[in-house]
Amino acid sequence: MKTAVESLRDLGLTEYEAKVYTALVKIRSGTASDIHLVSGIPRSAVYGALNRIEERGIVEVQSSKPMRYRAVPPEIALEKLKNNFIAESEDALASLKEIYQTQKTEAREEAVWTISGVKNVSDKIIEMIMGAQKDIIFAASYPSFHEIAKTYPIFENIKGEIINKIKEGVTVRVTGSRSEGLEEITKNIPGAQIRAFPADKSMASGGLMITDGNEALITIVSENVNTRICDLTAIYTSGDGAVSIFKHFVETEWDASVSV
């Protein structure tokens, strides 16, 4: 279990600020000298830390000689720190998203990235689905993913995100083999366009997902030789050249497949 100082640091306080507030909680109120003795931090650092946590609203100051300080009750102080942390996180996210989108627009490098593990692959799939604006296509992916979901419930979250996108008007297409349960996806994800390969060929070892024609994720399903449990590895690219090749393959297969 973390100490109070460690937990306060996770909420954005510095080491000295956390120790000063914790010391005040112990003694309820006191002078800078009292805080110095209880917290163990250098006396020269006490005043700076007090000023900063006063600005955060978790310490009250009594104008006396010498000045006395009192800790705001922990439940109130923690609520303020949490709200500040959330607000600062949202500001940081907005700024970073703006930078990320700018860079993404300015340059689409022909890079290929490898992603390992069910959770990491699942997170990437969800990220791509949430970012899709027009079209999502899964080629021979559903049966394998369905088997993965039986072992890892977190993978079920993908289905919910797909349904949300269909409600937003995004086209979702799935191709696969009839023998691998395409009828089931028709029931589980209403609104998705489902087609089966003209020949009953199995691609249960993985699949391909493309969103809006500009991102591609190749997923490979493997079995751990020790645990006999399925695992996932994926290859991701947003390079124009690579994605156009994959998209041509997927669209050709889509055109050759028949509705379920």
C-alpha positions as CSV (number, residue, x, y, z in Angstrom):
1,M,0.0,0.0,0.0
2,K,1.3,3.4,-0.9
3,T,2.1,6.0,1.7
4,A,0.2,9.3,2.0
5,V,3.2,11.1,0.5
6,E,3.4,8.8,-2.5
7,S,-0.4,9.0,-3.2
8,L,-0.2,12.8,-3.0
9,R,2.7,12.8,-5.5
10,D,0.5,10.8,-7.9
11,L,-2.1,13.6,-7.7
12,G,0.5,16.2,-8.8
13,L,2.2,17.4,-5.6
14,T,6.0,17.5,-5.3
15,E,7.8,15.5,-2.6
16,Y,8.1,18.6,-0.4
17,E,4.5,19.7,-0.9
18,A,3.2,16.3,0.0
19,K,5.3,16.1,3.1
20,V,4.2,19.5,4.2
21,Y,0.5,18.7,3.8
22,T,1.0,15.4,5.5
23,A,2.8,17.0,8.4
24,L,-0.1,19.6,8.8
25,V,-2.6,16.8,8.8
26,K,-0.7,15.2,11.7
27,I,-0.5,18.4,13.8
28,R,-3.7,20.0,12.5
29,S,-2.0,23.5,12.5
30,G,1.4,25.0,13.2
31,T,4.1,27.4,12.2
32,A,6.7,26.9,9.6
33,S,9.1,25.7,12.3
34,D,6.6,23.1,13.5
35,I,6.2,21.9,10.0
36,H,9.9,21.7,9.5
37,L,10.3,19.6,12.6
38,V,7.5,17.2,11.7
39,S,8.0,16.9,8.0
40,G,11.8,16.6,8.0
41,I,12.3,18.8,5.0
42,P,14.7,21.8,5.0
43,R,13.3,24.8,6.7
44,S,14.2,26.9,3.7
45,A,12.0,24.8,1.5
46,V,9.0,24.9,3.8
47,Y,7.8,28.3,2.8
48,G,7.8,27.7,-0.9
49,A,5.9,24.4,-0.5
50,L,3.4,26.1,1.8
51,N,2.8,28.9,-0.8
52,R,2.2,26.4,-3.6
53,I,-0.2,24.2,-1.7
54,E,-2.0,27.3,-0.4
55,E,-2.6,28.2,-4.1
56,R,-4.0,24.7,-4.6
57,G,-6.5,25.5,-1.8
58,I,-5.5,22.7,0.6
59,V,-3.9,24.8,3.3
60,E,-5.3,27.8,5.1
61,V,-3.2,30.6,6.5
62,Q,-3.7,32.6,9.7
63,S,-2.2,36.1,9.6
64,S,-0.4,36.2,12.9
65,K,3.2,36.5,14.1
66,P,4.5,34.0,13.5
67,M,2.1,32.9,10.7
68,R,0.3,29.7,11.4
69,Y,-1.0,27.2,8.8
70,R,-3.8,24.7,9.0
71,A,-4.6,21.7,6.7
72,V,-7.9,21.7,4.9
73,P,-9.7,18.4,5.9
74,P,-8.3,15.5,3.8
75,E,-11.6,14.7,2.1
76,I,-12.0,18.3,0.9
77,A,-8.3,18.6,0.0
78,L,-8.3,15.3,-2.0
79,E,-11.4,16.3,-3.9
80,K,-9.7,19.6,-4.9
81,L,-6.5,17.8,-5.9
82,K,-8.5,15.3,-8.0
83,N,-10.5,18.0,-9.7
84,N,-7.3,19.9,-10.5
85,F,-5.6,16.8,-11.8
86,I,-8.5,15.9,-14.0
87,A,-8.7,19.5,-15.4
88,E,-5.0,19.6,-16.1
89,S,-5.2,16.1,-17.7
90,E,-8.0,17.3,-20.0
91,D,-6.0,20.4,-21.0
92,A,-2.9,18.3,-21.7
93,L,-5.0,15.8,-23.7
94,A,-6.5,18.6,-25.8
95,S,-3.1,20.1,-26.6
96,L,-1.5,16.7,-27.4
97,K,-4.4,15.7,-29.6
98,E,-4.0,18.9,-31.6
99,I,-0.3,18.2,-32.0
100,Y,-0.9,14.6,-32.9
101,Q,-3.5,15.4,-35.5
102,T,-1.3,18.1,-37.0
103,Q,1.6,15.8,-37.4
104,K,-0.6,13.0,-38.7
105,T,-1.9,15.4,-41.4
106,E,1.5,16.8,-42.3
107,A,3.3,13.5,-42.8
108,R,2.2,9.9,-43.4
109,E,5.4,7.9,-43.2
110,E,5.7,4.4,-44.6
111,A,6.4,2.9,-41.2
112,V,5.3,-0.5,-39.9
113,W,4.7,-1.1,-36.2
114,T,4.4,-4.3,-34.3
115,I,2.0,-4.7,-31.4
116,S,2.0,-7.7,-29.0
117,G,-0.5,-9.0,-26.5
118,V,-4.2,-9.3,-26.4
119,K,-4.8,-6.1,-24.5
120,N,-2.5,-4.0,-26.6
121,V,-3.9,-5.3,-29.9
122,S,-7.4,-4.8,-28.5
123,D,-6.6,-1.2,-27.5
124,K,-5.3,-0.5,-31.0
125,I,-8.3,-2.0,-32.7
126,I,-10.6,0.1,-30.5
127,E,-8.5,3.2,-31.2
128,M,-8.8,2.7,-34.9
129,I,-12.6,2.0,-34.7
130,M,-13.2,5.1,-32.6
131,G,-11.2,7.2,-35.1
132,A,-13.1,5.9,-38.2
133,Q,-15.4,8.4,-39.9
134,K,-16.6,6.5,-43.0
135,D,-15.7,2.9,-43.4
136,I,-14.4,-0.1,-41.4
137,I,-13.7,-3.5,-43.0
138,F,-12.7,-6.7,-41.4
139,A,-11.3,-9.4,-43.7
140,A,-11.5,-12.9,-42.2
141,S,-11.1,-11.5,-38.7
142,Y,-14.3,-12.2,-36.9
143,P,-14.0,-16.0,-36.3
144,S,-10.5,-15.7,-34.8
145,F,-11.5,-12.7,-32.7
146,H,-14.5,-14.6,-31.5
147,E,-12.4,-17.4,-30.2
148,I,-10.0,-14.9,-28.5
149,A,-13.0,-13.2,-26.8
150,K,-13.9,-16.5,-25.1
151,T,-10.6,-16.5,-23.3
152,Y,-10.2,-12.7,-22.9
153,P,-13.4,-10.9,-22.0
154,I,-11.7,-7.5,-22.6
155,F,-11.9,-8.3,-26.4
156,E,-15.7,-8.1,-26.1
157,N,-15.3,-4.3,-25.8
158,I,-14.5,-4.2,-29.5
159,K,-18.1,-5.3,-30.4
160,G,-19.6,-2.4,-28.5
161,E,-17.4,0.1,-30.3
162,I,-18.4,-1.4,-33.6
163,I,-22.1,-1.1,-32.8
164,N,-21.6,2.5,-31.7
165,K,-19.9,3.4,-35.0
166,I,-22.8,1.8,-37.0
167,K,-25.2,4.0,-35.0
168,E,-23.1,7.0,-36.0
169,G,-23.5,6.1,-39.7
170,V,-20.1,4.4,-40.3
171,T,-20.2,1.5,-42.8
172,V,-18.9,-1.7,-41.3
173,R,-18.1,-4.6,-43.6
174,V,-17.0,-8.1,-42.6
175,T,-15.8,-11.0,-44.9
176,G,-15.0,-14.5,-43.8
177,S,-15.8,-18.2,-44.3
178,R,-19.3,-19.6,-43.8
179,S,-17.9,-22.4,-41.7
180,E,-16.5,-20.0,-39.2
181,G,-19.6,-18.5,-37.8
182,L,-20.5,-15.5,-39.9
183,E,-24.2,-16.0,-39.0
184,E,-23.3,-15.3,-35.4
185,I,-21.8,-11.9,-36.2
186,T,-25.0,-11.0,-38.1
187,K,-26.9,-11.5,-34.8
188,N,-24.3,-9.9,-32.5
189,I,-23.6,-6.8,-34.6
190,P,-26.8,-5.7,-36.4
191,G,-26.2,-3.3,-39.2
192,A,-22.9,-4.7,-40.3
193,Q,-22.7,-5.9,-43.9
194,I,-21.6,-9.5,-43.9
195,R,-20.2,-11.5,-46.9
196,A,-18.8,-15.0,-47.2
197,F,-16.0,-16.2,-49.4
198,P,-17.4,-18.1,-52.4
199,A,-15.2,-21.0,-51.4
200,D,-15.1,-22.3,-47.9
201,K,-11.5,-21.4,-47.1
202,S,-10.4,-20.9,-43.5
203,M,-8.2,-18.0,-42.3
204,A,-8.6,-18.7,-38.7
205,S,-5.0,-17.7,-38.0
206,G,-5.7,-14.0,-38.2
207,G,-7.2,-11.2,-40.2
208,L,-7.0,-7.7,-41.6
209,M,-8.8,-4.5,-40.6
210,I,-8.8,-1.3,-42.6
211,T,-10.4,2.0,-41.5
212,D,-11.3,4.8,-43.8
213,G,-8.8,3.5,-46.3
214,N,-5.9,5.0,-44.5
215,E,-5.0,2.6,-41.6
216,A,-4.4,-1.1,-41.7
217,L,-3.9,-3.7,-39.0
218,I,-2.9,-7.2,-39.7
219,T,-3.7,-9.5,-36.8
220,I,-2.0,-12.9,-36.2
221,V,-3.5,-15.4,-33.8
222,S,-1.0,-17.8,-32.3
223,E,-1.2,-20.4,-29.5
224,N,1.2,-20.3,-26.5
225,V,3.0,-23.6,-26.5
226,N,3.2,-23.7,-22.7
227,T,-0.3,-22.5,-21.8
228,R,-2.2,-23.6,-25.0
229,I,-4.0,-20.2,-24.8
230,C,-4.4,-18.1,-27.9
231,D,-2.4,-14.9,-28.1
232,L,-2.3,-12.0,-30.5
233,T,0.3,-10.1,-32.5
234,A,-0.5,-7.3,-34.9
235,I,1.3,-5.3,-37.5
236,Y,0.0,-1.7,-38.0
237,T,0.7,0.9,-40.7
238,S,-0.8,4.1,-41.9
239,G,1.6,4.5,-44.9
240,D,-0.2,5.3,-48.1
241,G,1.6,2.7,-50.2
242,A,1.2,-0.2,-47.8
243,V,-2.5,0.6,-47.0
244,S,-3.4,0.9,-50.7
245,I,-2.0,-2.6,-51.3
246,F,-4.0,-4.1,-48.4
247,K,-7.1,-2.1,-49.4
248,H,-6.9,-3.5,-52.9
249,F,-6.7,-7.0,-51.6
250,V,-9.6,-6.5,-49.2
251,E,-11.9,-4.8,-51.8
252,T,-11.2,-7.6,-54.3
253,E,-12.1,-10.2,-51.8
254,W,-15.2,-8.2,-50.8
255,D,-16.4,-8.0,-54.4
256,A,-15.8,-11.7,-54.9
257,S,-17.8,-12.7,-51.8
258,V,-21.5,-13.2,-51.4
259,S,-24.0,-11.8,-48.9
260,V,-24.9,-13.9,-45.9
